[in-house]
Amino acid sequence: MDAAAKPPLVRALWGATHPGPTLVVTVLALALGLAAGVEPARLALLVVAVFAGQVSVGLSNDAIDGARDAAVGRSDKPIAGGAITPERALGVAVASALLAVLLSVPLGPGLVAAHAVALASAWAYNAGLKSTPVSIVPFVLSFGLFPSFATLSLASPALAAPWASLAGAALGAAVHLTNVVRDLDDDRRTGVRGLPHRLGARVSVVLAAVGVVAGAVAVLIGTDATVLGAIFFTAVVAVAATAVVLVLVRAPGRAVFQLTMLAALLLAAQLVVT
């Protein structure tokens, strides 16, 4: 990339954080904190800590994958396109991870431990687990812990209910199985062979949809029956079923990916409202 055409450093860094997922997870932390009744000052710390952690995860992913992304022509990514060096991005990623843990300290040792484990899990995925048959484990672990971020931030901290953790784990599994489907061909060209690559796109989408429905069932069973909860449960099942039907009758495409991700987001909403 020509030096004159390079975007400003901050914009390039932000573009390498995977802005969409970073913001979605941060907003989910805010919603779960509000639902759990975390007081405003503690909630603000939690949200900023989660944001810093997600910045570190996104940056480390693109920094480690910079050469691989460049090899498959991903010039849309700031590091692969030359807008920022992998070394600089990795340095900011490390600083962001440390900041995330430090911001968690005032909220108690429980949150510090949970956040540190989730970040270590995500970094382990970026550093190499993504190319192994257990690539799904970091997502199941990190997302399974995520509902506890809110409850551990309370003045009287506690782990989230088992049904909430199960729903979080199902959400993480679905995100991994579905998100990788878009990049299967590029990943194969660069030697990445995680669980979705070994299962194939069709099986991955079906398993993701089944996992989302299982998470929705856990939330429905674990909470008091409400009209709103039933509405979200029905929506999750309907969207997931539509994705499965589509992927069984034709080759997996963008519509299937979007439907499965929509089902996952509806599960996250169901978790929050219940």
C-alpha positions in Angstrom: 0.0 0.0 0.0 1.3 3.5 -0.9 2.2 5.5 2.1 0.0 8.4 1.1 -2.9 6.0 0.8 -2.5 4.5 4.3 -5.3 5.3 6.8 -4.5 7.0 10.1 -2.9 4.6 12.7 -6.0 4.6 15.0 -8.3 3.8 12.2 -6.0 1.0 10.9 -5.8 -0.4 14.5 -9.6 -0.3 14.9 -10.1 -2.0 11.5 -7.9 -4.9 12.7 -9.9 -5.5 15.9 -12.8 -7.2 14.1 -15.0 -4.2 15.0 -18.3 -6.0 14.4 -17.8 -8.9 16.9 -15.9 -6.5 19.3 -18.9 -4.2 19.5 -21.5 -7.1 19.7 -19.7 -8.7 22.6 -19.3 -5.4 24.4 -23.0 -4.6 24.0 -23.9 -8.1 25.2 -21.8 -7.5 28.3 -23.7 -4.2 28.9 -27.1 -5.9 28.4 -26.2 -8.8 30.7 -24.9 -6.4 33.3 -28.1 -4.3 33.2 -30.2 -7.5 33.4 -28.2 -8.7 36.4 -28.6 -5.4 38.2 -25.0 -4.4 38.3 -24.7 -0.9 39.7 -23.7 1.8 37.2 -20.1 2.5 38.3 -19.3 -1.3 38.3 -21.1 -1.8 35.1 -19.1 0.9 33.4 -15.9 -0.8 34.5 -17.1 -4.1 33.2 -18.1 -2.8 29.8 -14.7 -1.0 29.3 -12.8 -4.1 30.5 -14.7 -6.3 28.1 -14.2 -3.9 25.3 -10.4 -3.8 25.9 -10.3 -7.6 26.0 -12.1 -7.9 22.7 -9.8 -5.3 21.1 -6.8 -7.5 22.3 -8.4 -10.7 20.8 -9.2 -9.1 17.5 -5.8 -7.5 17.1 -3.9 -10.6 18.1 -5.9 -12.6 15.6 -5.0 -10.4 12.7 -1.4 -9.8 13.8 -0.8 -13.6 14.0 -2.6 -14.2 10.7 -1.1 -11.2 8.8 1.0 -13.3 6.4 -1.7 -15.8 5.9 -4.3 -13.1 5.1 -1.8 -11.5 2.7 -1.3 -14.8 0.9 -5.0 -15.1 0.1 -5.3 -11.5 -1.0 -7.2 -10.1 2.0 -6.1 -6.5 1.3 -9.3 -5.4 3.1 -7.6 -6.2 6.4 -5.3 -3.4 7.6 -2.4 -5.6 8.5 -2.5 -7.8 5.4 -2.9 -4.6 3.3 0.2 -3.0 4.9 -1.6 -0.2 6.8 -0.1 -1.3 10.0 2.7 -3.8 11.0 1.9 -7.0 12.8 4.4 -6.1 15.5 2.7 -2.8 16.3 -0.7 -4.5 16.3 0.5 -7.3 18.6 2.0 -4.7 21.0 -1.3 -2.9 21.3 -3.0 -6.3 21.7 -0.8 -7.2 24.6 -1.4 -3.8 26.2 -5.1 -4.1 25.7 -5.2 -7.5 27.3 -3.3 -6.2 30.4 -5.7 -3.3 30.6 -8.7 -5.6 30.4 -7.4 -7.6 33.4 -6.4 -4.5 35.4 -9.9 -2.9 34.8 -11.4 -6.2 36.2 -9.5 -5.9 39.5 -11.8 -3.5 41.2 -14.7 -5.8 40.4 -13.3 -8.6 42.4 -11.0 -11.7 42.1 -13.8 -13.8 40.6 -14.1 -11.6 37.6 -10.4 -11.2 37.2 -10.0 -15.0 37.1 -12.9 -15.5 34.7 -11.8 -12.7 32.4 -8.1 -13.9 32.4 -9.2 -17.5 31.6 -11.5 -16.3 28.7 -8.7 -14.1 27.3 -6.1 -16.8 27.6 -8.5 -19.2 25.8 -9.1 -16.7 23.0 -5.4 -16.0 22.5 -4.7 -19.7 22.5 -7.1 -20.1 19.7 -5.4 -17.3 17.7 -2.0 -18.7 18.4 -2.6 -22.2 17.0 -5.7 -24.0 18.4 -7.6 -22.8 15.4 -5.7 -25.4 13.3 -6.6 -28.3 15.5 -9.6 -30.6 16.0 -10.3 -28.9 19.3 -10.6 -25.4 17.8 -14.1 -25.2 19.2 -13.0 -25.5 22.8 -11.9 -21.9 23.3 -15.2 -20.6 22.1 -17.2 -23.0 24.3 -15.0 -22.1 27.3 -14.9 -18.3 26.8 -18.6 -17.9 25.9 -19.6 -20.3 28.7 -17.9 -18.1 31.2 -19.3 -14.9 29.7 -22.7 -14.8 31.5 -20.8 -15.0 34.8 -19.0 -11.7 33.9 -22.2 -9.9 34.9 -22.9 -11.9 38.0 -19.3 -11.8 39.2 -19.4 -8.0 38.9 -22.1 -7.7 41.5 -21.4 -6.4 45.0 -22.2 -10.0 46.1 -20.5 -11.9 43.3 -21.6 -15.4 42.1 -21.3 -17.6 39.1 -24.1 -17.4 36.6 -26.8 -20.1 36.7 -25.8 -23.4 34.9 -28.5 -22.9 32.3 -27.0 -19.4 31.4 -23.5 -20.9 31.1 -24.8 -23.7 28.9 -26.6 -21.1 26.7 -23.3 -19.1 26.5 -21.3 -22.2 25.6 -23.9 -23.1 22.9 -23.7 -19.6 21.5 -19.9 -19.8 21.3 -19.9 -23.1 19.5 -22.4 -21.8 17.0 -20.4 -18.6 16.4 -17.2 -20.7 15.7 -18.9 -23.3 13.5 -20.7 -20.7 11.5 -18.1 -17.9 11.2 -15.4 -20.2 9.9 -17.7 -21.5 7.1 -17.2 -18.2 5.2 -13.4 -18.7 5.0 -13.1 -22.5 4.5 -11.5 -22.3 1.1 -9.0 -19.6 2.1 -8.2 -21.4 5.3 -7.5 -24.6 3.5 -5.1 -22.8 1.1 -3.1 -21.6 4.1 -3.1 -24.8 6.1 -5.7 -24.0 8.7 -7.7 -27.2 9.6 -9.9 -26.6 12.6 -12.9 -28.6 13.5 -15.3 -26.9 11.0 -12.8 -27.6 8.2 -12.7 -31.3 9.1 -16.5 -31.5 9.4 -17.3 -29.5 6.2 -19.6 -26.5 5.8 -22.9 -28.4 5.7 -22.3 -30.4 8.9 -20.9 -27.3 10.7 -24.0 -25.3 10.0 -26.3 -28.1 11.1 -24.4 -28.6 14.3 -24.4 -24.8 14.9 -28.1 -24.7 14.5 -28.7 -27.7 16.8 -26.4 -26.1 19.4 -28.3 -22.8 19.3 -31.6 -24.6 19.8 -30.1 -26.6 22.7 -29.0 -23.3 24.3 -32.5 -21.9 23.8 -34.0 -25.0 25.4 -31.7 -24.6 28.4 -32.7 -20.9 28.9 -36.4 -21.8 28.6 -36.2 -24.7 31.1 -34.0 -22.8 33.5 -36.1 -19.6 33.8 -39.7 -18.8 34.7 -42.1 -19.1 31.8 -42.8 -15.7 30.3 -44.5 -14.6 27.1 -41.3 -12.7 26.0 -39.1 -15.7 26.7 -41.4 -18.0 24.7 -41.4 -15.5 21.8 -37.6 -15.5 21.6 -37.4 -19.3 22.0 -39.9 -19.7 19.1 -37.9 -17.3 17.0 -34.6 -19.1 17.7 -36.1 -22.5 16.7 -37.7 -21.1 13.6 -34.6 -19.4 12.3 -32.3 -22.3 13.1 -34.7 -24.8 11.4 -34.8 -22.6 8.3 -31.0 -22.5 8.2 -30.9 -26.3 8.5 -33.4 -26.8 5.7 -31.6 -24.5 3.4 -28.2 -26.1 4.0 -29.6 -29.5 3.4 -31.3 -28.7 0.0 -28.5 -26.5 -1.5 -24.8 -25.7 -1.1 -24.1 -23.5 2.0 -24.1 -19.8 1.0 -24.3 -16.4 2.5 -28.0 -16.7 3.4 -27.3 -19.8 5.5 -24.5 -18.1 7.3 -26.7 -15.0 8.0 -29.6 -17.1 9.2 -27.4 -19.2 11.6 -25.8 -16.0 13.0 -29.3 -14.5 13.4 -30.4 -17.5 15.4 -27.3 -17.1 17.6 -28.0 -13.4 18.2 -31.6 -14.3 19.0 -30.3 -16.8 21.6 -28.2 -14.0 23.1 -31.3 -11.8 23.3 -33.3 -14.6 24.9 -30.5 -15.0 27.5 -30.6 -11.2 28.3 -34.4 -10.8 28.5 -34.8 -13.8 30.7 
